[in-house]
């Protein structure tokens, strides 16, 4: 495949890098099979303990130099990364689609997110600001400033194999940090391709060796990072179970963690909604990326007066979905990441039936020509109740639950009545309903939308959620502060030294 050669992906690849050098290691071989057709794409030699140590040592050395580069100069490097991504956009988007299984449009969109965050970070590099405060003591000036924390490790998930890394690394770099990436072992080639792009840009600009580390591998590398006191911040994206383990390990050494974990996202559809907009948002949110986004729509909370109408329109729309090779732009839905994900899908649909759920669009596995990988499943819809255990659980698959409500207070209670708190939405043309949903008595999620779905987010806003979603914030707004340490400064330019609380020393 031409896009592999364009990205310098060979049949066998190294998975440990310090930014401009690839390291040899004795780690286990990771074979990457495409969920699209089940074929082996290429292999990656994972990092071992020795290569991990090399990456850490060089990162610590690089930090002492990189932090001294003026922030706008660091931003210039990120600008060039964005330009390189523009050149490789189509090839990298194809790889994302083929290795992960999302549609080509979504793969290209993910690379565009990388380009967008580069642009955001370039502007940010000239706006890293502090505050000035008035001192209570004459002849004194107080202010606060922000400094880089040091080494930032990034543990990313398979569903966004490149974008989430870029959210962290581009912001981390302009803030003066060095970054080490542990990608998902399910999508290692996307990480290798990104590292190849970074290597070219960094080499051309004499960026210190170690500013951008890569350690491909399994769970143990994430454990090394979480337990390593040399790593100041661990940014981890994945399941709540994984996040709890990372948070506990990092907290035990009083380190810092930024957690982006599970979502069990809902759309409230009011009887005063524009149903065309509501249906479009619900369908894309439920079946986009085959339901494998942390922001995917899992629950539709529908006002009883429009419930049957919405249900019937959804059933009709699902019949029109085209499921198949995601590189074919005519298809709406691609495969799940692997057969383990298919097993989770089947377990969830069976659990729903056992609890009394009624499927109005039946689940199932697709077989035959074009579905040889065994990873293609049918997006399905079930009528359920909010208290069902499976409804409280995040299923990373295209399973949508329909829930009925009478009053908006009831709908908000249902929306908030799950352990997760990432993304939420209300579809309504009623200003009072919209404002109530956005008030402090409304959605308890980190993201709350009106008349758009739960899925996806613009890089200009801080991304993240509450409760079991972890509380972390990435990407835009002031999320950059997560990657820095705050310092308060007081300067005495007077000829006196007044002491606090009027204390005096007679000397």
N, C-alpha and C positions, 0 to 999 in steps of 0.2 A: 504494500500500500504506500502510495507516494507520500502521504502526510507523515508517515513514520520516518522516512529518510529525510524529509525536510526538517524534522525535529531532532534528527541525529539519534533516533532510537534504533539500536541494533538488536540482533537476536539475544545477546547477553549483555547486560548493563551493570555497572557498579552502582551501589546504592548509598555510598558514603562519600561526602564531598565537603570541602572547607570553603567553597565559594568559587575558587578558580582552579582547584585541583581535585581530581577524583582519587580516592584512597582505595587501596586493595584491602580486602577483609576476608575473614574466614567464616562469615555468617552464612546462614542457611539460604538456599536459593528459593526465590519467590517466583512462581510461574503466574503470569497474568493472563487469564482466559477472558475473552469477551463474552458478556451475557447476551450479546446480539446474535451470535452464531455458534458460541461454544468453542471457538477456535483459540489456540494458544497464540497470543500476540507476540510476546517476548518474555525474557526472564530478567530478574534483578538479583544481584548478590547483596544480601542485606548487611547492614553494619554489624560489627561485633563489638565486644567490650573495648578492644584495643583501638579500633577506629573511632569509636565514640569518644574515648579519652583524647585522641588527637584533635577531634573537632572541638571539644570543650577547651583544651589548652590553647589552641589557636584563637578561639573566640575570645578568651580572656585577654590575650595579648592584643588582639585587634581592637577590642573595646577601648584600651588606653589611647589608641591613635584616633579611632573613628569619632569618639566623643569630642575631640578637639577640632574636627572639621566644622566650619560654620554651617549652621542648619541649612541656609540656602544652597550651599555647595552640596550637602547631602541630598537636598531636594533636586538638584540638577541630575544626580545619578538616577534618582527615581524617575525623573522625566525621561531620561534615555531608556530606562526599562519599559516605560509606557510606549515609547516609539517602537522598540523591538517587539513588543507584544502586538502592536498594530500590524507589523510586517508578518508575524506568524499567526495572526488571529484565526484564519480559516483552518490552517493545519492543526493548531492546538484545539480549536473547537471540535474538529473531526475526531481527534484522539479522545477528548473528554466524552463525546457521544459514544464512541466505539468501546472504550474501556469501562465506562460507568453505565451506559445504557440509556441516558437521557436523550431526548430528541436533538437533532442537529441544531435547530433554532435555539434550544436551551443551552447547548454546548457553546455556541457562538455568543450567546447572551452572557454566559459565565465569563468568558474571556473579556467581553466588553466591560463587565464589572471590574475586572482587574485593571483595565485601561482607565476606567473612571476613577478608581481609588488612587491610581498613580497621579492623575490630574489633581485630585483633592489633596493628596499629600504634598505635591509641589507647592500649592498655595499655602498649605499649613506650615511649610518650612519657613515662611516669612511672617508667621502669626503666632508662634509659640509665646504666650504672654503670661505675665503674672499680675499682681495687684500692688498698689501702693496704699499704705494706711497712715493716718495721722498719729504720731506718737504723743503720749501724755506728758513727755519730758521735753523741755525746750532744747533746741539745738540737736535734735535727734530726727532721723528719718527711718521709717519702717517700710519694708516691702517684702514680697514673697516671689520666689522664682522656682522654676521646675528644671530638674536635671534627669538625664537618662538613668534607668535603673541598672543597666548592665546587660546580662544575657537574658534574652527572652526565648523560651522554647514554645513551639507551636505544634500542638497535636491536632490534626485535622481529620475529618470523617470522609467517607467515600462519596457521599451524595453531592458535595461541592468540592471536587478534588483539587481545584486550583484557586477559586475565588476567596475562600475563607483564609487560606494562607496569605493571600495578597492583602486582605484587610489588615491582618496583623503585622506582616513584615514591612509593608510600605510605610505605615504609620510608625512602626517601631524604628525603622531606619532613620526617618527624618527627625525623630526625637533623639537620635544619637545612640540607640541600642544596637547590639548585634543579635542576630536571630538564628535559631537552629530549628529545623523543620522535621517533625516525625509525621509523615503522611500515612494515610490508611494503607495497610498491606493489600487491600482490595483494589487499589488504583495506584500502584507504584510508578507506572510509566508516565502518568501525568506529572508527577513530581520530578522525575528524571528530566523530562522535557523542559519544565520550568527552570530547573537548575542549569541546563545547557544554555538557555537564553540569558540567565543572570551571569553565567560565567563569561560570556562574550562581552557583556556591558562592563562588568567589573574589571576584567583584564585590560580593556581599552582605557580605563580611567585610573589604573593603579590603586584601586580600592584595597585596603589591607586584607591580607589573607585571613579568613575566619569570620568576616562580617555576615556571610550567608552560609550557614552550615546545613547539611542534609543528612539525615540518618534514617534510611528506609529499614523497616523491620516490623516485628510483631510486638506484642504487648509489653515484653520486658524492656524495650527501649523507653516506652512511656513511663514505666515504673522507675527506671534509672533517672529520668528527668525529674519526676515528681519528688524523688528522694535526694536529689543532688543539691547541696547547699550553695554550690557555685552558680546555680540558675536562680536569678532574682524573681522572675515571673514565669509561670506556666499558664499558657492560654490553651484551653482544651475544649474541643467541640465534639460532641457525641452523645451517648446515652446518659440518662440520669445515673444509672448504676456505675458507669465508668467515671462520671464526674464526681460522685461521692468518694470513690476510691482515690482519685487524684487530689481532691480537696482535702481529704484527711491526711494524706501523705505530705502534701505541701504545708498544710497547717501545723503538722507535728514539728516541723523545723522552722516555723514562723516565717515561711516564705509567702509569696503572693500568688494568687491564682485568679484567672479570668475564665469563668465557666459559661459555656453556651451549650445547653443540654436539651432535653426533650421538649416537645410541644404537643398539646392536645387541643388544637385550635378550633374555634367555633365561629360560625356566622349566624347572627340573629336576623331572620327575615320577617320584617314587620308587615302587617296587612296594608301599610301605607308605603310599601317599597315599590320601586320600579322593578317589576319582576324580570324584565329582560336583562337589566344590569345584574340583578341578584343571581340569576341562573348562570350567566356568563362567569361571574366571580366564583360561584360555588363549583362549577364544573372544572374550571382550570385549577382551582385550589385543591380539588380532590384527586384529579387524575394527572396533573402536571408532574413530571419526573416520576411517574407511576406511584404517586403518593409517598415518595421518599424524601420529601423536604421536611425540615423541622418546622416549617411554617405551613405545611399542607393542611387543608381543611379536613378535619376528622368528623366534625359534628355540625349538622344544620339544625338550628333551633327555630322552628317555624310557627308563626301565629296560627291558631286553630282555624280561623276564618279563611286562610289561603293555603292551608296545609295540603289539602287534596289537589289543588291546582298546581302547586309547586311540585308535589310528588309526581304527578302525571307528566308534567313537562320534563322533569329530570329523567324519568323512564324513557320517554321518547328521545331525548337528547343522547342518552347512553347508547341507544341502539345505533346511533350514527357514528360512534367513536371508531376510529380505525387503529388497530393494534398491530404493530409489526416493527420491522427494522427502523430504528430511530434515525438512521442516516437518510432515509427516504422522507422527504419533507411533507409528503402526503399523509403520513401517519401521525396520529395524535399521541399515542401511548407506546412506549418502548418496554423493555423487559425490567424485571427486578434485578438487583445486582448479582444474585447467585441463588443456588437452590436452597441454601439455608434461609434466605429471605422468603422464598416460596413456601417453605415449611412453616414459617411464622405466620404467613398470610392464611394458610389453611387452618392452623391451630386457632387463630382469631375468629375466623368465620364459623368454625365448629363451636367455639365457646359462646359466640353470640346466639347461635341456634339453641344451645342447651339452656341459656338463660331466658329464652322466650322470644328472642328477636325473630322478625319475619323479613326474609329477603324479598324485596320487590324487583331487584336486579340480581340475579343469581351469580355467585362466585364460581370459579373454576380455573383449571389450567388449560392453556391452549397447546394443541399438538398438531403435528403434520408439517407440511412444507413451510419453511420460514420460521418455524418455532423449535428447531432442533436443539437449541440450548437448554430447553426445559425451564426457562426463566420467565416466560410470558404468562401472565394471569389476566383474568377478566376483572376490570373495575366493577365493583358491586355496591349495592345500596341496601341497607337494612333499616326497618322500623324498629326502634329500640326505646329503652327507658333510661333516664339519666343515671339511675343508681346501679345499672348493670356494671359488674366489675370490668368487663371488656371495654365498656365505654369510657371508664376511668383510665384505661390503659392506652398508651401510645402504640399503635400498630403501624410500622413503617411500610405501608402498602396501600393500594387504592381501595380502602374500605371506608364507606361513608355511612354515618348513622343519622337517621332522621328522628328528631325529638319535637314534641308539640308543647306549645305554651299558650296561656290565656292573657296574662298581663306582662308588661315590660319588666316589672320587678321580678317576676317569676323567671323570665328569660335571662336576666342578668345573674340571678342566683344559680341557674343551671350552667350558664357560661363560666361562672367563677368556681363551680363546685367540682373541680378536678385538681389533682396535685400540681399540674403544670401551669405555667403562666407566661407563655411566649406571645402569641399573636391572636388577635380577636377582631371582629368586624360586626357592624350592624348595617343592614340595608333598610333605609327609611327615607322618606321625603319630609318627615315631620321633624321640625327643628327641635322641639322639646325632647323628643325621643333621642335624637342625636346627641344633644347636650347632656342629657342624663347619663347616657352610655359613656361619655367622655369625662364625666365628673368623678370626684373622689368616692362617690357611691355607685360608680359604674364598673367598667371592666377593671379587673385587677392584673391585667397583662402588661408587659413592657411595650407592646405595640397594640394600639387600638385605632381602627379605621372606620370611616363612614363612607358607604357606597363604593368601596373597593373591597376585594377579597383579603384573605389572611396571608396569601402566598406571596413571597418576595418582599423586598424592601429597597428603597433608594439608599445609595451609599452616603448621601448627605446627612441622614439622620442616624443617631446612635441605635445600634441593633442589639437586642437582647431581651431577656424576660425575667420574671420573678418566680418565687417559690422553687419548685424542683427544676425549673429551667436554669437556675444557677445564679442569677443576679448580675452577670457580666454584661459589659457593653463594648461593642466593637464598631469599627467603621467611622461614621461621621460625628457631627456635633462636637462635644468636648470629650469624646471617648479616648482621645490621645492622652488624657491625663492618667489613664490606666497604665500607660507604659512609662510613666515618669514618677519621680519622687519630689515631694513638695519641701521647700526649704524657706523658713522665715528668717529675714535678715534685719538687723538694727544697726544703724551707723550713727555714732556720736561724733558730730563735728563741732561741738562746743568745747569750752575750756574747763568744764565742770563734769563731775560724774555723779549725778543724782541717783540715789538708790531707791529701790522699790519700797512702797509703804512708808516713805519718809524716814527710813533707817539712816542713822548717822554714825560715823566712826570718828572719834577725836584722835587724830594722829599728829 
